Amino acid sequence: MWPLWRQDEEVDALVAACLFELAMNSAPPSTWMPVTFKDNG
């Protein structure tokens, strides 16, 4: 057993990273950039 999912926060971070990678790889920047970064500045 790999100790990758010991905490919900770790799972959330991992899932978010995977979804982010999928969005970057499958969707054009104009689709994901405003939605992902609109609250960061």
C-alpha positions in Angstrom: 0.0 0.0 0.0 1.4 3.4 -1.0 0.9 6.1 1.7 -0.5 8.6 -0.8 -4.0 9.1 0.5 -3.6 9.3 4.2 -5.4 12.7 4.4 -8.3 14.2 2.6 -6.2 17.3 1.9 -3.6 15.2 0.1 -6.3 13.6 -2.0 -7.8 17.0 -2.8 -4.4 18.3 -3.8 -3.6 15.3 -6.0 -7.0 15.4 -7.7 -6.7 19.1 -8.3 -3.3 18.7 -9.9 -4.5 15.9 -12.1 -7.6 17.9 -13.2 -5.3 20.9 -13.9 -3.0 18.8 -16.0 -5.9 17.4 -17.9 -7.4 20.8 -18.5 -4.0 22.1 -19.8 -3.6 19.2 -22.1 -7.1 18.9 -23.4 -8.5 22.5 -23.5 -7.2 25.6 -25.1 -5.8 28.3 -22.8 -8.7 30.6 -23.5 -11.0 28.0 -21.9 -9.2 27.2 -18.6 -7.0 30.2 -18.0 -9.7 32.8 -17.0 -11.6 30.2 -14.9 -8.5 28.9 -13.1 -6.7 32.2 -12.4 -9.4 34.9 -12.3 -9.3 35.0 -8.5 -5.5 35.1 -8.2 -5.0 38.6 -9.5 
